[in-house]
Amino acid sequence: MSPPPSYIISAQLTFSIIFSLFDFNSDIYGQKLKVEFIEYLRDERKYSSLDELKAAISEDALRARKIVECLEKAEGCGEGLEK
């Protein structure tokens, strides 16, 4: 059973996005940025330790770099980029 449409229309969605700027060294504080979504990396999750979180961030960064590199080379992307 789903709620009446009036509840769905009035619901407010809140979300946050985490993204990285690789190989970038400029002061852009306060500037507007345009972010283009290329590929969803993973769901949000809790980590049992700081080391586990750091490892996940490193894996995300490596995967994101591979995706961007693939797009820059205009090769067939997606295949072999899965976890």
N, C-alpha and C positions, 0 to 999 in steps of 0.2 A: 504494500500500500504506500502510495506517495502522498506528500502534503498537497493541499490545494494550490493551484498556480499562483495565487496572491502571495503565498509565502515564498515561493521561488523567486518571484519578481522583486520582492522587497528585501531579499537576502543580500548582504554585502559580502563580497569576497575580498579577502586580504591575503596577499602572498608576497614573498620576497624572492629575489633572484640573486644568485651568487655567480659572478663571472670574473675572469682573470684577464689582465692585459699582459701578454707575454712579450718579452724583449722590448719593453717600453720604458722610457725614462724622461718624462716631462711633467711639469707641474700643471695639472688639469683640475685642481681643487676648485669647486664652485662652477665648473663648466658643465654644459649639457653634453650628454653622450648619446649616441644612437647605438643600440645593441641589436644585433641581428641573431635570431635563434637559428642555429644550424642543426643541432642534434641534442636530444635529451640524454644526459649521461646516466643519471641514476635517481632513485627515490631518496627522500630524506630518511635518515635513520639515526639512532643513538649509538654511540660507541662506548665500549666498556673501559677504554683507556685513551690517554692522550696519544700514545704511540699508535694505536689502531686508527685514530682520527688522522694523524699525520700520514700514515701509509695510504689511507683512502684518498686524501688530498693529492698526494704524489701520483697515485694511479689515475685519478681524474685528470690531472694536468697532462700526464703523458698521453692519455687517450685523446684529450682535446687537441693537443699539438698534432697528433697523427691525423685527426679529422681535418684540421686547418691545412696541414701540409698536402693532404690528398686533394683538397679543393683548389689550392693554389697551383697544383700540377695538372689540374683538370683531368685527373684519372677517374676511373670508375670507383666511386666512393661507397662506403658502407660495408663492402665485403671484407671480412678479416679484421674489422675494427671492433667487433663485439668483444665483450670482456673475455 
